[in-house]
Amino acid sequence: MKPDYDMKGAQRATEIEHLNRLRAGKTRITIMLDDDVLDAFRRKADEQGMGYQTLINLALREHLGCRPLDEEALRRVLREELHRAA
């Protein structure tokens, strides 16, 4: 590790445009979770090949009853709408 770094051209993550587009519709918060709960989400997320924060977000959505549309649900909705249109 260098003793000194030149940070003249450095930007905060909030100033980088492509990162801001990825975060659209999201808010950074601080939350306290029990260690065992967080460990369980991290293990499950690793098994599923996704980030633990994404998995927590999905669990919260499911609890609120507003799960994102998965492929099966999307196909069912399209079939119903195409049947109505015919």
C-alpha atoms as an extended CHARMM CRD file, in Angstrom:
* protein
*
        86  EXT
         1         1  MET       CA              0.0000000000        0.0000000000        0.0000000000  PROA      1               0.0000000000
         2         2  LYS       CA              1.3020000000        3.4220000000       -0.8910000000  PROA      2               0.0000000000
         3         3  PRO       CA              1.9090000000        5.9040000000        1.9280000000  PROA      3               0.0000000000
         4         4  ASP       CA              0.0670000000        8.6710000000       -0.0050000000  PROA      4               0.0000000000
         5         5  TYR       CA             -2.5870000000        8.6520000000       -2.7040000000  PROA      5               0.0000000000
         6         6  ASP       CA             -3.4630000000       11.4400000000       -5.1380000000  PROA      6               0.0000000000
         7         7  MET       CA             -7.2050000000       11.9560000000       -4.6670000000  PROA      7               0.0000000000
         8         8  LYS       CA             -7.5270000000       15.1620000000       -6.7520000000  PROA      8               0.0000000000
         9         9  GLY       CA             -9.7270000000       13.5260000000       -9.4010000000  PROA      9               0.0000000000
        10        10  ALA       CA            -11.7100000000       11.3310000000       -7.0240000000  PROA      10              0.0000000000
        11        11  GLN       CA            -15.5130000000       11.3200000000       -7.0560000000  PROA      11              0.0000000000
        12        12  ARG       CA            -18.0110000000       10.2210000000       -4.4630000000  PROA      12              0.0000000000
        13        13  ALA       CA            -20.1160000000        7.2210000000       -5.5040000000  PROA      13              0.0000000000
        14        14  THR       CA            -23.1850000000        9.5040000000       -5.4420000000  PROA      14              0.0000000000
        15        15  GLU       CA            -21.5450000000       11.6970000000       -8.1070000000  PROA      15              0.0000000000
        16        16  ILE       CA            -20.9220000000        8.9060000000      -10.6210000000  PROA      16              0.0000000000
        17        17  GLU       CA            -23.7270000000        8.9730000000      -13.2010000000  PROA      17              0.0000000000
        18        18  HSD       CA            -23.9110000000        5.2640000000      -14.1240000000  PROA      18              0.0000000000
        19        19  LEU       CA            -24.0610000000        4.2800000000      -10.4350000000  PROA      19              0.0000000000
        20        20  ASN       CA            -26.9070000000        6.7370000000       -9.8730000000  PROA      20              0.0000000000
        21        21  ARG       CA            -28.8830000000        5.1520000000      -12.7390000000  PROA      21              0.0000000000
        22        22  LEU       CA            -28.4590000000        1.7330000000      -11.0980000000  PROA      22              0.0000000000
        23        23  ARG       CA            -29.8200000000        3.1150000000       -7.8320000000  PROA      23              0.0000000000
        24        24  ALA       CA            -32.8690000000        4.8430000000       -9.3260000000  PROA      24              0.0000000000
        25        25  GLY       CA            -35.8540000000        4.2110000000       -7.0860000000  PROA      25              0.0000000000
        26        26  LYS       CA            -33.7030000000        3.0340000000       -4.1900000000  PROA      26              0.0000000000
        27        27  THR       CA            -32.8350000000        4.6890000000       -0.8850000000  PROA      27              0.0000000000
        28        28  ARG       CA            -29.7820000000        3.9660000000        1.2220000000  PROA      28              0.0000000000
        29        29  ILE       CA            -30.6930000000        3.3010000000        4.8600000000  PROA      29              0.0000000000
        30        30  THR       CA            -29.0460000000        1.9660000000        7.9770000000  PROA      30              0.0000000000
        31        31  ILE       CA            -30.8480000000       -0.9410000000        9.6220000000  PROA      31              0.0000000000
        32        32  MET       CA            -30.0010000000       -3.1430000000       12.5900000000  PROA      32              0.0000000000
        33        33  LEU       CA            -30.6380000000       -6.8720000000       12.0460000000  PROA      33              0.0000000000
        34        34  ASP       CA            -29.9850000000       -9.7770000000       14.3800000000  PROA      34              0.0000000000
        35        35  ASP       CA            -26.7140000000      -11.5390000000       13.5220000000  PROA      35              0.0000000000
        36        36  ASP       CA            -28.4100000000      -14.9000000000       12.9740000000  PROA      36              0.0000000000
        37        37  VAL       CA            -30.9540000000      -13.3530000000       10.5730000000  PROA      37              0.0000000000
        38        38  LEU       CA            -28.2440000000      -11.6170000000        8.5540000000  PROA      38              0.0000000000
        39        39  ASP       CA            -26.0950000000      -14.7720000000        8.4820000000  PROA      39              0.0000000000
        40        40  ALA       CA            -29.0740000000      -16.7980000000        7.2330000000  PROA      40              0.0000000000
        41        41  PHE       CA            -29.7510000000      -14.3070000000        4.4200000000  PROA      41              0.0000000000
        42        42  ARG       CA            -26.0680000000      -14.2740000000        3.4510000000  PROA      42              0.0000000000
        43        43  ARG       CA            -25.9270000000      -18.0960000000        3.3120000000  PROA      43              0.0000000000
        44        44  LYS       CA            -29.1490000000      -18.3510000000        1.3300000000  PROA      44              0.0000000000
        45        45  ALA       CA            -28.0280000000      -15.5930000000       -1.0440000000  PROA      45              0.0000000000
        46        46  ASP       CA            -24.7070000000      -17.3760000000       -1.6520000000  PROA      46              0.0000000000
        47        47  GLU       CA            -26.5690000000      -20.6120000000       -2.4230000000  PROA      47              0.0000000000
        48        48  GLN       CA            -28.8060000000      -18.7990000000       -4.9200000000  PROA      48              0.0000000000
        49        49  GLY       CA            -25.9600000000      -16.7830000000       -6.4580000000  PROA      49              0.0000000000
        50        50  MET       CA            -27.3400000000      -13.3620000000       -5.5930000000  PROA      50              0.0000000000
        51        51  GLY       CA            -26.5880000000      -10.5470000000       -3.1870000000  PROA      51              0.0000000000
        52        52  TYR       CA            -27.9430000000      -10.7930000000        0.3390000000  PROA      52              0.0000000000
        53        53  GLN       CA            -29.4290000000       -7.2850000000        0.1560000000  PROA      53              0.0000000000
        54        54  THR       CA            -31.3510000000       -8.2840000000       -2.9710000000  PROA      54              0.0000000000
        55        55  LEU       CA            -32.6590000000      -11.3420000000       -1.1420000000  PROA      55              0.0000000000
        56        56  ILE       CA            -33.7170000000       -9.2460000000        1.8610000000  PROA      56              0.0000000000
        57        57  ASN       CA            -35.4950000000       -6.8300000000       -0.5030000000  PROA      57              0.0000000000
        58        58  LEU       CA            -37.3460000000       -9.7350000000       -2.1600000000  PROA      58              0.0000000000
        59        59  ALA       CA            -38.3640000000      -11.1210000000        1.2590000000  PROA      59              0.0000000000
        60        60  LEU       CA            -39.7270000000       -7.7180000000        2.2880000000  PROA      60              0.0000000000
        61        61  ARG       CA            -41.6440000000       -7.3970000000       -0.9920000000  PROA      61              0.0000000000
        62        62  GLU       CA            -43.1380000000      -10.8500000000       -0.5180000000  PROA      62              0.0000000000
        63        63  HSD       CA            -44.1640000000      -10.0010000000        3.0390000000  PROA      63              0.0000000000
        64        64  LEU       CA            -45.8770000000       -6.8420000000        1.7830000000  PROA      64              0.0000000000
        65        65  GLY       CA            -47.6500000000       -8.8400000000       -0.9080000000  PROA      65              0.0000000000
        66        66  CYS       CA            -46.0220000000       -7.0090000000       -3.8030000000  PROA      66              0.0000000000
        67        67  ARG       CA            -43.7270000000       -9.6470000000       -5.2530000000  PROA      67              0.0000000000
        68        68  PRO       CA            -42.0860000000       -8.6870000000       -8.5260000000  PROA      68              0.0000000000
        69        69  LEU       CA            -43.5140000000      -10.4440000000      -11.5620000000  PROA      69              0.0000000000
        70        70  ASP       CA            -41.6960000000      -13.7000000000      -12.2820000000  PROA      70              0.0000000000
        71        71  GLU       CA            -41.7180000000      -15.4730000000      -15.6500000000  PROA      71              0.0000000000
        72        72  GLU       CA            -44.5440000000      -17.8420000000      -14.7360000000  PROA      72              0.0000000000
        73        73  ALA       CA            -46.8120000000      -15.0330000000      -13.5230000000  PROA      73              0.0000000000
        74        74  LEU       CA            -46.0140000000      -12.9220000000      -16.5800000000  PROA      74              0.0000000000
        75        75  ARG       CA            -46.9000000000      -15.7950000000      -18.9330000000  PROA      75              0.0000000000
        76        76  ARG       CA            -50.1890000000      -16.3700000000      -17.0690000000  PROA      76              0.0000000000
        77        77  VAL       CA            -51.1500000000      -12.6850000000      -17.3180000000  PROA      77              0.0000000000
        78        78  LEU       CA            -50.2710000000      -12.5790000000      -21.0220000000  PROA      78              0.0000000000
        79        79  ARG       CA            -52.3430000000      -15.7130000000      -21.7170000000  PROA      79              0.0000000000
        80        80  GLU       CA            -55.3300000000      -14.2110000000      -19.8860000000  PROA      80              0.0000000000
        81        81  GLU       CA            -55.0560000000      -10.9060000000      -21.7440000000  PROA      81              0.0000000000
        82        82  LEU       CA            -54.5930000000      -12.5980000000      -25.1440000000  PROA      82              0.0000000000
        83        83  HSD       CA            -57.6210000000      -14.7940000000      -24.4340000000  PROA      83              0.0000000000
        84        84  ARG       CA            -59.7170000000      -11.6830000000      -23.6360000000  PROA      84              0.0000000000
        85        85  ALA       CA            -58.5250000000       -9.9150000000      -26.7850000000  PROA      85              0.0000000000
        86        86  ALA       CA            -59.4070000000      -12.8630000000      -29.0420000000  PROA      86              0.0000000000
